[in-house]
Amino acid sequence: MIRVALLPGDGVGEEVLDGPSRLLRQLADQGALEVTGPWPVGARAAAATGELLPEETLAACDAADAILLGAVGEDPGVPAEVCPRPEVALHRLRERYDLRISVRDIPMGEGRDLTVVRNLIGGSYGTGPGDRTFSEDGGEAADVLRLTPGRVAEVVELGIDRLQQRGGGRLMSVDKANLYATGRLWRTVATEVAGRRGVPVEHRLVDRAAFELGSGGAVPDVIVTEGLLGDILSDLAAGRAGSPALCGSASVHPGEPLRGRCQGLFEPAHGSAPRRAGRNQVDPLGGYLALVALLQHFDETRALGDRLRTATQAVLRQGPWTYELAPEGVRPASTSAVAAAVLDAFDAAGASGATGGGASREPAGVEAVEVIAEPAARVPAEDLKTWTAGVLEAVGVRPDHARDVAHVLGYADLSGIDSHGVARLPAYVGALSGGFFATEGEPTVHSDGGPVALVDGHDLLGHPVTTVALREAIARAREFGVGWVNVRRSTHHGSSGSYAYDAARQGLVCLASTNTGPVVAPTGTARPYLGTNPLALGMPVAGEEPMVFDMATSVVAGGKFEIALRTGTSVPVGWGLTPEGRDTSDPAAVYPGKGALLPLGSDRQRSSYKGYGLGLLVELLTAVLSGGPFGPGVGNLTFRAGARSPDVSHLVVVLDPARLGDAAGIQERTQVLLAELRNLPAVEDDQPVRTPGQRAAAERAARRLHGVPLDGETSAALRRLGERVGRPLAVPPR
């Protein structure tokens, strides 16, 4: 269990930490962590005890895993002559625990953070007594900026770690290589480290980086830079975000603690703001963002940090706001009111199970999304994911394979693809019980070591099989530029978009596809022969969630009929045919295994032969290339004739865009393309032009906050399943 030492400090420190302190004590009461303090530090400590860092404070910090600091600096209640340099307390804490790297997160809107990683000890901050000189007559002063390859490398390494933790994005290294020797060293080492880690890096001179941040240019995900440059750039980014309070700062030691237990010091970056102290005016969000960084730093509290980030983002988006953020015409709220709003949002997120995410994006249409209105219940996404894995383990699935299935179903549930989420679980369990899916063994990879491979799934659940294929394709793309992996002898692998999304979050382009059992009638017949044969593309986008285009090559996915049957609703004419080949709006006359779904386009007049051709293309790229069965030779998940495995084939193709030139530039051009499409004039004001995946991204943000909606039949089916296998699901009523 982690222990946190509270040091409110000077000026506004006590005010900005009041809300975070209350939250910490609430979590301590629940047994999630330990809290000590408040402990005196800085100018107030000097005025009370004669010491900037009293012994009791140092002892408490030694015994803590983390320090949460409000501020040190000028305080209106302490005369300057009593404590002329209170900031020395901060410097001493950093030196005592060798907290030599700073990580600052600034919320830039739409749920995105800019992370700035810089050195705190060395560089412009000095490393020894000779690095600061000031002549006795005041006629000359000098500061030495000294860097070593090791100190540069550890900053870049940590920046890349943060980038990969968030699933990829843009890495920017900032220097002054056109003037300083230290800038040239920085650029050389950053290039070497990024190349060794296989991560594209963009280099910027600091003046250009400042211009881009200040003028509204595209914001990278992570900036790595020298200490003073990062100090300025992070403050500039906070200004662009709207307030100096919007910056949570972490000072950390790489590796095991140097002294005692302390691993890091966490603080808002705005300082003591003495002119605002005691007025209940300042923004407390910086204190909360510092606490977010603290909680996310430790594995055992990371989920709480994600939940607090969601709550803070919700208040930042919806209000209330203090004076510097309140829109014109909106009365500013007090520090205590904003702090209370975050606590309320945190409690609400806990009730709904939200553990991450951020602000919802503008919803936009995508064919694969199905939002169920007025759900019978909402279940926290992480709870649902954990429960899914537990159910599968209870029926004999290996834990790692169960987690792979839960991950893919969880992606669908969060993205609003309700037909491919946890609603599939009862069918999977039934297939496992009937022996249609194997539970023992591992997928086998066949390859000559080049960019192409074939995976044999041995009739295992398709999710872990395709996860292996994706891993193989990514490794080959990193080595050869492209990885092409076919899969045979597999089973249903869930939403193809999940695999494309996972690859795109790593900065890669991915195509994922699968054939399925025969439910679609080719143009000109009423006999089902092809599957819905989905095709998904994932593309990384600068400053946004990846673009994922995930479509069935039929008019709709078969899951849409399952939803209609569960909810007792009709379907549009043009979705399917009766066994006699007649149009119908009755889903029961088509599905399952009665009539046939139609190809994309519905009929000849609407170019159904194009949808038929796309379905055939998928059949060729998956089944024919892998040597698997096609057409009626493939089994269905929902219904089947005879006791046999579905014998499904998949394809995963991954491209490393860095092999085509500037990977970051490709992401930026993709973002420009999508933005231009969204900005086209709409024919109807309430129906703007939308791009693939936009609505799914909004659903993920909303469902992380509010939980996954379940219709009444699905909720009841999952409860029955849980009771049957001894893993009851708690489904709170809405």
C-alpha positions in Angstrom: 0.0 0.0 0.0 1.5 3.4 -1.0 2.0 6.2 1.6 1.6 9.8 0.6 3.1 12.8 2.6 1.1 16.0 2.3 3.0 19.3 2.2 0.6 22.2 1.5 3.3 24.8 1.6 3.0 28.5 0.8 0.6 31.0 -0.8 -2.3 29.2 -2.4 -0.8 25.7 -1.7 -3.2 24.9 1.1 -6.2 26.0 -1.0 -5.3 24.0 -4.1 -4.6 20.9 -2.0 -7.8 21.1 0.1 -9.9 19.1 -2.4 -7.1 16.6 -3.2 -6.3 16.2 0.5 -10.0 15.4 1.2 -10.0 12.8 -1.6 -6.8 11.2 -0.3 -8.3 10.9 3.2 -11.4 9.4 1.7 -9.3 6.8 -0.1 -7.3 6.1 3.0 -10.5 5.5 4.9 -11.4 2.9 2.2 -8.0 1.2 2.7 -6.7 2.2 -0.8 -3.6 4.0 0.5 -2.0 5.8 3.5 -1.8 9.5 4.1 0.4 11.5 6.6 0.5 15.2 7.3 0.1 18.1 6.6 3.8 18.8 7.1 5.4 22.3 7.1 7.6 23.3 4.2 8.9 26.5 2.6 8.4 30.1 3.8 5.6 29.2 6.3 7.8 26.5 7.8 10.7 28.9 8.0 8.5 31.5 9.8 7.2 28.9 12.3 10.3 26.8 12.9 13.3 28.6 11.4 13.8 25.8 8.9 12.7 25.5 5.3 12.5 21.8 5.7 12.0 20.8 9.4 13.3 17.4 10.5 9.8 16.1 11.0 8.9 16.9 7.4 12.1 15.2 6.1 11.3 12.1 8.2 7.8 12.0 6.9 9.0 12.3 3.3 11.6 9.6 3.8 8.8 7.3 5.0 6.5 8.1 2.1 6.4 6.6 -1.4 5.3 10.0 -2.8 5.1 13.6 -1.8 2.1 15.8 -2.7 3.2 19.4 -2.5 1.0 22.5 -2.8 3.6 25.2 -3.5 6.7 26.8 -2.2 7.4 30.4 -2.8 6.4 33.9 -1.7 3.7 33.9 1.0 1.7 37.0 1.9 2.0 36.1 5.6 5.7 35.7 5.7 8.0 38.8 5.3 10.6 38.4 2.6 13.5 39.0 5.0 12.4 36.0 7.1 12.7 33.6 4.1 14.2 35.3 1.0 14.4 32.1 -1.1 11.7 29.6 -0.1 12.1 27.7 -3.4 15.3 26.2 -2.0 13.1 23.8 -0.1 11.9 22.3 -3.4 15.5 22.1 -4.7 16.6 20.3 -1.6 13.8 17.7 -1.8 14.7 17.0 -5.4 18.4 16.6 -4.5 17.7 14.5 -1.5 15.8 11.9 -3.5 17.6 12.5 -6.8 14.3 13.5 -8.5 16.1 14.3 -11.7 13.3 14.0 -14.3 10.2 16.1 -14.6 7.0 14.9 -16.2 4.3 17.4 -16.8 0.8 16.6 -18.2 -1.3 19.4 -19.6 -4.9 18.8 -20.8 -5.2 20.1 -24.3 -8.9 19.4 -24.9 -10.9 16.5 -26.4 -9.5 14.2 -23.7 -5.9 14.6 -24.9 -2.9 15.5 -22.8 0.5 16.9 -23.8 3.3 15.4 -21.8 6.5 17.3 -21.4 9.5 15.3 -20.1 12.7 17.2 -19.1 15.7 17.0 -16.8 15.6 18.7 -13.4 19.2 18.1 -12.2 22.0 19.0 -14.6 21.6 21.0 -17.8 20.5 24.6 -17.1 19.6 23.7 -13.6 23.2 23.0 -12.8 25.1 20.1 -11.3 27.8 21.6 -9.1 28.9 24.6 -7.1 30.8 26.1 -10.1 27.7 26.2 -12.3 26.4 29.5 -10.9 28.7 32.5 -10.5 27.8 36.1 -9.6 30.6 38.6 -9.2 30.8 40.5 -6.0 30.3 43.8 -7.8 27.3 42.5 -9.7 29.1 43.2 -13.0 29.0 39.7 -14.3 27.0 36.5 -13.9 27.3 33.1 -15.5 25.4 29.9 -15.6 26.8 26.6 -17.0 24.6 24.3 -19.0 26.2 20.9 -18.9 24.7 17.7 -20.3 25.9 14.1 -20.6 24.6 11.4 -23.0 23.3 9.4 -20.1 21.2 12.3 -18.7 19.7 13.0 -22.2 19.0 9.3 -22.8 17.1 8.8 -19.6 14.8 11.7 -20.4 14.1 10.4 -23.9 13.6 6.8 -22.7 11.0 8.0 -20.1 9.3 10.1 -22.8 9.0 7.0 -25.0 7.7 4.9 -22.1 5.0 7.5 -21.6 4.2 7.5 -25.3 3.8 3.8 -25.4 1.7 3.7 -22.2 -0.8 5.9 -24.0 -0.8 3.6 -27.0 1.4 5.6 -29.4 1.3 9.1 -30.9 3.7 11.9 -31.8 7.1 12.2 -30.1 8.8 15.6 -30.4 12.4 16.3 -29.3 13.1 20.1 -28.7 16.6 21.6 -28.6 18.7 24.6 -29.8 21.0 22.6 -32.0 21.7 25.5 -34.3 23.4 27.5 -31.5 24.3 25.3 -28.5 26.7 22.3 -28.4 24.4 20.9 -25.8 21.6 21.1 -28.3 23.6 19.1 -30.8 24.3 16.5 -28.2 20.6 16.4 -27.3 19.6 15.9 -30.9 22.2 13.2 -31.5 21.2 11.2 -28.4 17.5 11.6 -28.9 17.8 10.3 -32.5 19.8 7.2 -31.3 17.4 6.3 -28.5 14.3 6.7 -30.6 15.8 4.6 -33.4 16.8 1.9 -30.9 13.3 1.9 -29.5 11.7 1.9 -33.0 9.8 5.1 -32.4 9.6 8.0 -34.9 10.9 11.3 -33.5 10.4 14.8 -34.8 13.1 17.4 -34.0 12.2 21.0 -33.4 14.2 24.0 -32.5 12.8 25.6 -29.4 11.7 28.8 -31.1 9.7 26.8 -33.7 8.2 24.6 -31.1 7.1 27.6 -29.1 5.6 29.2 -32.2 3.6 26.1 -33.0 2.3 25.8 -29.4 1.4 29.5 -29.2 -0.1 29.8 -32.6 -2.5 26.9 -32.4 -0.5 24.3 -34.4 -0.9 20.6 -34.0 0.1 19.5 -30.5 2.4 16.4 -30.2 1.6 13.8 -27.6 5.0 13.9 -25.8 7.8 16.5 -25.9 11.3 15.6 -24.6 13.6 18.5 -24.0 16.2 20.2 -21.7 15.0 21.4 -18.3 14.6 25.2 -18.9 13.2 24.8 -22.3 10.6 22.3 -21.0 9.7 24.6 -18.1 8.9 27.4 -20.6 7.1 25.1 -23.1 4.9 23.4 -20.5 3.8 26.8 -19.1 3.1 28.0 -22.7 1.0 24.9 -23.3 -0.9 25.5 -20.0 -1.6 29.0 -21.2 -2.9 27.6 -24.5 -5.1 25.2 -22.4 -6.5 28.3 -20.6 -4.8 28.5 -17.2 -1.5 28.1 -15.5 -3.4 25.8 -13.1 -3.8 23.2 -15.9 -0.5 21.5 -15.4 0.2 18.6 -13.0 4.0 18.2 -12.4 5.8 15.0 -11.3 9.5 15.0 -10.3 10.7 11.4 -10.3 13.7 9.3 -9.8 14.4 6.6 -12.4 15.0 3.3 -10.8 14.8 2.2 -7.1 14.4 5.0 -4.5 17.7 6.6 -3.6 16.7 7.4 0.0 13.9 5.9 2.1 10.8 5.0 0.1 10.3 8.2 -1.8 9.9 7.7 -5.6 8.6 11.1 -6.6 7.3 14.6 -5.7 4.0 15.7 -7.3 2.8 19.3 -7.4 0.8 21.8 -9.5 3.1 23.9 -11.7 1.6 27.3 -11.0 3.6 28.3 -7.9 2.4 30.0 -4.7 0.5 32.9 -6.5 0.7 35.1 -3.3 -1.6 37.8 -4.7 -4.5 35.3 -4.9 -3.8 33.5 -1.6 -6.6 33.4 0.9 -9.3 34.6 -1.5 -10.9 31.3 -2.5 -10.4 32.3 -6.2 -7.7 30.1 -7.6 -8.2 27.0 -9.7 -7.7 23.8 -7.7 -7.5 21.7 -10.9 -3.7 21.8 -10.8 -3.7 20.1 -7.4 -6.0 17.4 -8.7 -3.9 17.0 -11.9 -0.8 16.6 -9.6 -2.7 13.9 -7.7 -3.7 12.2 -10.9 0.0 12.0 -11.8 0.8 10.6 -8.4 -1.9 7.9 -8.4 -1.0 6.9 -12.0 2.6 6.5 -11.1 1.9 3.4 -9.0 0.4 0.2 -10.3 -1.9 -0.3 -7.3 -3.5 3.1 -7.6 -3.4 3.6 -11.4 -7.1 2.9 -11.9 -7.9 5.5 -9.2 -5.7 8.0 -11.1 -7.5 7.3 -14.3 -10.8 7.8 -12.6 -9.7 11.1 -11.1 -8.5 12.2 -14.5 -11.9 11.5 -15.9 -13.6 13.5 -13.1 -11.2 16.4 -13.6 -11.7 16.4 -17.4 -15.5 16.4 -16.8 -15.3 19.5 -14.6 -12.9 21.2 -17.0 -15.4 20.5 -19.8 -18.7 21.2 -18.1 -17.8 23.5 -15.2 -18.0 25.1 -12.8 -14.9 27.2 -13.6 -12.8 29.7 -11.6 -12.3 33.2 -12.9 -9.6 32.6 -15.6 -11.6 29.8 -17.3 -15.2 31.0 -16.9 -16.7 31.9 -20.3 -18.0 35.4 -20.8 -21.3 35.9 -19.1 -20.7 33.0 -16.7 -20.2 33.9 -13.1 -16.8 32.5 -11.8 -17.0 29.8 -9.2 -14.9 29.7 -6.0 -11.9 27.3 -5.4 -14.0 25.3 -3.0 -16.9 25.0 -5.4 -14.7 23.7 -8.2 -12.9 21.3 -5.8 -16.3 20.0 -4.6 -17.4 19.4 -8.2 -14.4 17.3 -8.9 -15.0 15.2 -5.8 -18.7 14.7 -6.9 -17.6 13.7 -10.4 -15.0 11.3 -8.9 -17.7 9.7 -6.8 -20.1 9.5 -9.7 -17.4 7.9 -11.9 -16.9 5.4 -9.1 -20.6 4.6 -9.1 -20.6 4.0 -12.8 -17.2 2.3 -12.9 -15.4 4.8 -15.1 -11.6 4.4 -14.8 -10.3 6.4 -17.7 -11.0 8.4 -20.7 -11.8 12.1 -21.1 -14.1 14.5 -22.8 -16.5 13.1 -25.4 -15.9 14.1 -28.9 -18.6 15.3 -31.2 -20.5 12.1 -32.1 -20.2 11.1 -35.7 -21.7 8.2 -37.6 -20.1 4.9 -38.4 -21.9 1.9 -39.7 -20.8 -0.5 -37.0 -22.1 1.6 -34.1 -25.4 0.6 -32.4 -26.4 2.7 -29.4 -29.2 1.2 -27.3 -31.5 3.9 -25.9 -32.9 3.6 -22.4 -30.8 0.6 -21.4 -32.1 -1.7 -18.6 -28.8 -1.4 -16.9 -25.3 0.0 -17.1 -22.2 -1.9 -16.0 -18.8 -0.4 -15.4 -16.6 -1.2 -18.4 -13.7 -2.6 -16.4 -16.1 -4.7 -14.2 -17.6 -6.2 -17.3 -14.2 -6.9 -18.8 -12.9 -8.6 -15.6 -16.2 -10.6 -15.3 -16.0 -11.8 -18.9 -12.5 -13.2 -18.4 -13.6 -14.8 -15.2 -16.6 -16.6 -16.9 -14.3 -17.9 -19.6 -11.8 -19.2 -17.1 -14.6 -20.9 -15.3 -15.5 -22.9 -18.4 -11.9 -24.0 -19.1 -10.3 -21.2 -21.1 -6.7 -20.4 -20.2 -6.4 -17.1 -18.3 -4.3 -15.3 -21.0 -6.7 -16.4 -23.7 -9.6 -15.3 -21.6 -8.1 -11.9 -21.2 -7.6 -11.6 -25.0 -11.3 -12.4 -25.5 -12.4 -9.9 -22.8 -10.1 -7.2 -24.4 -11.7 -7.5 -27.8 -15.3 -7.8 -26.5 -14.5 -4.8 -24.2 -13.4 -2.7 -27.2 -16.7 -3.4 -28.9 -18.8 -2.7 -25.8 -16.9 0.7 -25.2 -17.2 1.6 -28.9 -20.9 1.2 -29.1 -20.7 -2.0 -31.3 -23.1 -3.8 -29.0 -23.6 -6.7 -31.5 -20.0 -7.8 -31.0 -19.5 -7.1 -27.3 -20.3 -9.1 -24.2 -23.6 -10.0 -25.8 -21.6 -12.6 -27.7 -20.4 -14.3 -24.5 -23.3 -16.8 -24.0 -22.8 -18.1 -27.6 -19.1 -18.5 -27.0 -19.7 -20.4 -23.7 -22.2 -22.6 -25.6 -19.7 -23.4 -28.3 -17.1 -24.2 -25.8 -19.4 -26.5 -23.9 -20.4 -28.2 -27.2 -16.8 -28.8 -28.1 -16.9 -26.5 -31.2 -14.0 -24.4 -29.8 -10.7 -25.9 -28.4 -9.3 -24.7 -25.1 -6.0 -26.5 -25.0 -2.9 -25.6 -27.1 -1.3 -22.5 -28.6 -1.6 -21.0 -32.1 1.4 -22.1 -34.3 3.3 -19.6 -36.4 4.7 -20.9 -39.8 7.2 -18.5 -41.5 10.6 -18.5 -43.3 11.5 -15.4 -41.2 10.4 -12.8 -43.7 7.5 -10.4 -43.7 4.9 -13.1 -44.4 3.6 -15.7 -42.0 0.8 -18.2 -41.6 -0.8 -18.9 -38.2 -2.7 -22.1 -37.4 -5.3 -21.5 -34.8 -6.0 -25.1 -33.9 -9.7 -24.3 -33.5 -9.0 -22.1 -30.5 -11.1 -19.0 -29.7 -10.4 -16.5 -32.5 -9.5 -13.6 -30.3 -6.2 -15.0 -28.8 -5.4 -16.5 -32.3 -5.8 -13.1 -34.0 -3.9 -11.4 -31.2 -0.9 -13.7 -32.0 -1.3 -12.8 -35.7 -1.4 -9.1 -34.9 1.7 -9.5 -32.7 3.5 -11.3 -35.5 2.4 -8.7 -38.1 3.6 -5.8 -35.9 7.0 -7.4 -35.3 7.5 -8.0 -39.1 6.4 -4.5 -39.9 8.9 -3.1 -37.5 11.6 -5.2 -39.1 10.7 -5.2 -42.8 8.2 -2.3 -43.1 5.2 -4.6 -43.6 3.9 -7.7 -42.0 1.3 -9.9 -43.8 -0.1 -12.7 -41.6 -2.9 -15.1 -42.7 -4.7 -17.3 -40.2 -6.5 -20.7 -40.7 -8.3 -23.1 -38.4 -9.6 -20.4 -36.2 -13.0 -19.3 -34.9 -15.0 -16.1 -34.4 -12.6 -13.3 -33.5 -15.0 -10.5 -32.6 -14.7 -7.0 -33.9 -12.0 -6.8 -36.6 -11.7 -3.1 -35.7 -10.3 -4.0 -32.3 -7.1 -5.3 -33.9 -6.8 -2.4 -36.3 -7.3 0.1 -33.4 -4.6 -1.6 -31.2 -2.1 -1.4 -34.1 -3.0 2.2 -35.0 -2.5 3.3 -31.4 1.1 2.2 -31.9 1.5 4.5 -34.9 1.0 1.7 -37.5 -1.5 1.2 -40.3 -3.4 -2.0 -40.0 -5.9 -4.0 -42.2 -7.8 -6.8 -40.4 -10.4 -9.1 -41.9 -12.1 -12.4 -41.5 -14.5 -14.7 -43.3 -17.6 -16.0 -41.5 -20.3 -18.6 -42.0 -22.6 -18.4 -45.0 -25.4 -15.9 -44.3 -25.2 -13.5 -47.3 -26.7 -14.2 -50.7 -24.6 -13.1 -53.7 -26.3 -10.8 -56.1 -28.8 -12.7 -58.3 -29.6 -15.5 -55.8 -31.5 -16.0 -52.5 -29.2 -18.8 -51.4 -26.7 -17.7 -48.7 -23.1 -18.5 -49.7 -20.7 -15.9 -48.3 -20.3 -14.5 -44.8 -20.7 -10.9 -43.7 -16.9 -10.9 -44.2 -16.0 -7.7 -42.4 -13.0 -5.5 -43.3 -11.4 -3.0 -40.9 -8.7 -0.3 -41.4 -6.9 1.4 -38.6 -4.9 4.6 -39.3 -3.0 6.7 -36.7 -4.1 10.4 -36.7 -2.2 13.3 -35.2 -3.9 14.7 -32.1 -6.8 12.3 -32.2 -7.9 8.7 -31.5 -7.0 6.4 -34.4 -9.4 6.4 -37.3 -11.0 3.0 -37.5 -13.1 2.1 -40.5 -14.9 -1.2 -39.7 -17.6 -2.5 -42.0 -19.4 -5.7 -43.0 -19.5 -6.3 -46.7 -23.2 -7.2 -46.3 -25.7 -4.4 -45.8 -25.4 -4.8 -42.1 -23.6 -7.2 -39.7 -25.6 -10.3 -38.6 -25.5 -8.9 -35.1 -27.9 -6.2 -36.1 -30.5 -8.9 -36.6 -29.6 -10.4 -33.2 -30.3 -7.0 -31.6 -33.6 -6.6 -33.4 -34.6 -10.1 -32.3 -33.6 -9.3 -28.7 -35.4 -6.0 -28.6 -38.5 -7.1 -30.6 -38.1 -4.5 -33.4 -38.4 -4.8 -37.1 -35.6 -4.2 -39.6 -35.6 -2.0 -42.7 -36.6 -3.6 -46.0 -33.4 -4.2 -48.0 -31.5 -5.8 -45.2 -32.5 -9.4 -46.0 -34.6 -11.9 -47.9 -36.9 -14.7 -46.9 -36.0 -18.3 -48.0 -38.3 -17.7 -51.0 -36.3 -14.6 -52.0 -38.8 -12.0 -50.9 -38.0 -8.7 -49.2 -39.0 -8.6 -45.5 -38.8 -6.4 -42.4 -39.3 -9.4 -40.1 -35.8 -10.3 -38.6 -37.1 -13.8 -37.6 -37.8 -14.5 -41.3 -34.2 -14.0 -42.1 -32.1 -14.8 -39.1 -30.7 -17.1 -37.9 -30.3 -19.7 -40.7 -33.6 -19.0 -42.4 -33.3 -16.5 -45.3 -30.3 -14.6 -46.3 -28.7 -11.2 -45.7 -28.1 -9.0 -48.7 -24.7 -7.7 -49.9 -23.8 -4.0 -49.4 -26.1 -2.1 -51.8 -29.1 -4.4 -51.3 -30.0 -4.9 -55.0 -28.7 -4.4 -58.5 -30.1 -0.9 -58.8 -28.1 0.1 -55.8 -24.9 -1.7 -56.9 -25.2 -4.7 -54.7 -22.6 -6.4 -57.0 -20.0 -4.1 -55.4 -20.8 -5.4 -51.9 -20.8 -8.9 -53.3 -17.4 -8.3 -54.8 -16.0 -7.0 -51.5 -17.3 -10.1 -49.7 -15.6 -12.2 -52.4 -12.4 -10.2 -52.0 -12.4 -11.0 -48.3 -13.0 -14.7 -49.0 -10.0 -14.8 -51.3 -7.7 -12.9 -49.0 -8.6 -15.0 -46.0 -9.8 -18.5 -46.8 -8.2 -19.1 -50.2 -4.8 -17.7 -49.3 -4.7 -19.5 -45.9 -5.9 -22.9 -47.3 -9.1 -22.8 -45.2 -12.6 -23.7 -46.2 -14.8 -21.1 -47.9 -18.5 -20.5 -48.6 -20.7 -23.2 -47.0 -17.6 -24.9 -45.7 -17.3 -22.4 -42.9 -19.4 -22.9 -39.8 -21.6 -20.3 -38.1 -21.3 -19.1 -34.5 -25.0 -18.7 -33.9 -26.3 -21.8 -35.6 -24.6 -24.8 -37.1 -25.3 -28.1 -38.8 -23.3 -30.9 -37.3 -20.8 -30.9 -34.5 -17.8 -29.2 -36.1 -15.5 -26.2 -35.6 -16.4 -23.1 -37.5 -12.9 -23.3 -39.3 -12.7 -19.6 -39.9 -9.8 -17.8 -41.7 -8.4 -14.3 -40.9 -5.9 -11.8 -42.3 -3.9 -9.2 -40.5 -1.7 -6.8 -42.5 0.4 -4.1 -40.7 2.4 -1.3 -42.4 5.0 0.9 -40.7 4.4 4.3 -42.2 7.9 5.4 -41.2 9.2 3.4 -44.2 7.4 5.8 -46.5 9.1 8.9 -45.1 7.9 11.2 -42.3 5.5 9.1 -40.1 4.5 12.1 -38.1 3.8 14.0 -41.3 1.6 11.2 -42.5 -0.4 11.4 -39.3 -0.7 15.2 -39.6 -1.9 14.9 -43.3 -4.5 12.3 -42.2 -5.7 14.7 -39.5 -6.0 17.5 -42.1 -7.9 15.3 -44.5 -10.4 14.2 -41.8 -10.8 17.8 -40.6 -11.5 19.1 -44.1 -14.1 16.3 -44.6 -15.8 17.2 -41.3 -15.8 20.9 -42.2 -17.6 20.4 -45.5 -21.0 22.2 -45.6 -23.8 19.9 -44.6 -26.9 19.4 -46.6 -28.9 19.2 -43.3 -27.7 21.3 -40.3 -28.3 18.5 -37.8 -26.4 16.0 -40.0 -22.8 17.1 -40.4 -20.3 15.3 -42.4 -18.6 12.7 -40.2 -15.6 10.5 -40.5 -15.2 6.8 -39.7 -14.7 6.0 -36.0 -15.7 9.5 -34.8 -18.8 8.3 -33.2 -17.1 5.2 -31.7 -14.5 7.5 -30.1 -17.3 9.5 -28.5 -18.9 6.3 -27.3 -15.7 5.1 -25.7 -15.3 8.4 -23.7 -19.0 8.3 -22.7 -19.1 4.7 -21.7 -15.9 4.9 -19.7 -17.6 7.5 -17.7 -21.2 6.2 -17.5 -20.7 2.4 -18.0 -21.7 0.0 -20.7 -25.5 -0.1 -21.5 -27.2 -3.5 -21.6 -30.7 -4.1 -22.9 -33.0 -6.1 -20.7 -32.6 -9.5 -22.5 -28.8 -9.2 -22.6 -28.7 -8.2 -19.0 -30.8 -11.2 -18.0 -28.8 -13.6 -20.2 -25.6 -12.5 -18.7 -26.9 -12.8 -15.1 -28.1 -16.4 -15.9 -24.8 -17.3 -17.4 -22.9 -15.9 -14.4 -25.0 -17.9 -12.0 -24.6 -21.1 -14.0 -20.8 -20.9 -14.0 -20.5 -19.6 -10.5 -19.4 -16.1 -11.5 -22.4 -13.9 -10.7 -22.5 -10.5 -12.4 -23.7 -7.5 -10.4 -25.9 -5.5 -12.7 -26.9 -2.3 -11.0 -30.3 -1.0 -12.2 -30.2 2.2 -14.1 
